[in-house]
Amino acid sequence: MIKLFELQNNVVKQTVHCYNIKWLKVIMDKWPDKAIKIYAYMFYMAVPNGENPYFNYPPDLREDMLIKDLEIDFNTEEDEIIEGVEKLSKLYETPTLRAYNGVRTMIENMADYMESTKITAGRDGNITALIRLAKEFDSIRQSFKGVAKDLADEQETKVRGGQNLAYDQET
């Protein structure tokens, strides 16, 4: 896991990665007074694990929530910030994450469909299809739970003795 910032003596500071990686360093150089907030925004937009409290929030609504919650006072559409979110997302992308996102989207679409579709009976009705979908939903949900566990295991960082490593903990 690439740590963008860490907590030192109750102060949030950039990590060595922000100084060494060009597309991260440009954030500090261009917006020195806002870099930590920009890194936080990038982290919450891109990082797919339990360290990100916004991970389970719908991706299409996440940015609006972050703008409010972080009291964003910069333009999230700046090229450097967009590039940072995209590159950070790519660094964390794995086949397991893609499978998780795919099954998650399928479950959300199924739930939306079941919630919004009016049941119709008769020869051309949809009741049979809806009943079949409801029966299959649990199977798909169980698959999702398995992929979610695999993703959590994949994203987990361990230290000696099997203890979890906190996001802001030194390695």
N, C-alpha and C positions, 0 to 999 in steps of 0.2 A: 504494500500500500504506500503510495506516495503521500507523505504528510506535507501539506502546504503551510500549516501553521501549528504552533504548539504553545502550551501554557507554561510560562516560566515565572515563578514568584507572582502568580495571579496577574500576569501581563501576557497578552497574546502576541507572539512574535512569529515572523516568517522563518521557515526552515531553510537549510542549505540548498534544497531543490529550487527554491524561489530565486536564489542567487546564481545557480549553475545552469538551469534550463532556460534557454533563450526566450521561449514564449511565456514563461512565468516571470522572468526578470523584467521584461518589457512593462509588465503591470506596475512593478515597484518604481521603475524609471519614469513612466508617464504619469502615474497617480500616486506619489509617495505618501500622501496623507490619507488615501482611501484604499491602499493596497490590501490591508487585512480584511476590510469589508468586501472587496472584490474577490479575494481568495475564498472567503466564506460563501459568497454567492456561487462561485464556480463549483466549490465542493458540494454544496447542497443541491445544485442543479445536476451534477454529473456522477457523484460517487454512489454506487449501488450496494451499500451494505448497512449493517445495523448501527454503524457509527453516524449515519445520516438520518436524523429524525424525519426528514421529508421524503425518504426513499419510497414509502408506500403511498404517498400522496399522488393523485393522478398527474402524470407528467405534463399534460396540457394546461393544468391549473397551477402547477408548482411555482412558476415564475411570478405570477401575480401575488401569491401568498408570500413568497420571499421578499418581494418589493415592499410589502407592508411590514412583515415581521422584522426584517433587517433595517427598515427605514432607509432604503436605498436612495442615495443622493448622487448617483452617477447614471450614465446612459448605458443600459445593459446591451444596447445594440452596437456599441463600439466594436470595430473589427477585431481588436486584440482580445476583448472579452469573449466574443463569439468563438474565436479560434481557440481560446483557452478552454472553454466548456467542451467544445468538440474534441480537442486532443485529450483532455482529461477523461472524457467518456470513452474514447478509444482505448486508452491505457487500461481501463477496467473491464472492457468488453471481453467476454469469454463465450464459448458455445453454451455454457450453462446459463449465463445471463441472457443470451438471446432466446434460449428455450423458455426461461422464466418469463420474459417479456411477451413472447408469443402466446403462451398458455394464459398469462394474465389478461392479455387483450381478448383472447377468445372467451374467457369467463365473463369479462365485463360486457362484451357484446351479447353473449347469451343472456346475461341478467337483464340488460337493457331491453332485449327483444321480448323476454318473458314478461317483463314489467309493463311494457307499452303495447303489446299486441292484444287486441280484443279477441276473445274466443268466439269462433263461429262454428256452428254444427252443420250437419248435412253433408251431401255428397262432395261439395267443393270446400268444405269447412277445414279449419286448421286444428281442431281439437286433438286429433290423433298425433299430429306433428308436435304439438305443445306437450302432450303427455309423454311422448318419447323423449323429447328434449329434457323434460324435468327428471325422467328416470336416468338419463345419461349424465346429468349435471353432477351427481355425486362422484361418479367415476372420474370425470374431468377434474373436479375439485381435489380428489385424492392425488391425481397426477400432479396437480399444481403444488400441493403440499410437499410432495416428494422433491420436485424441482426446487422449491423454495428452501427446503432443508439442504439440498445439495449446494445451492448458491451460498447459503449461510456458512456451510462447512468450507467451501472454496475460499470465501472472503475472510475467514477467521485467521487472525495472526496469533501465533503461539510463541511463548518464550520458554526458557528452560523450566522444567518441572510441570509443563502442560498448562501453565497459567495463561490467561488471555492478556494480550498486550493492549493497553489503552491507546486510543488515537494520539493523545498528546504525550505519551510516554517515550522516553529515549530508548533507542535500541542499542 
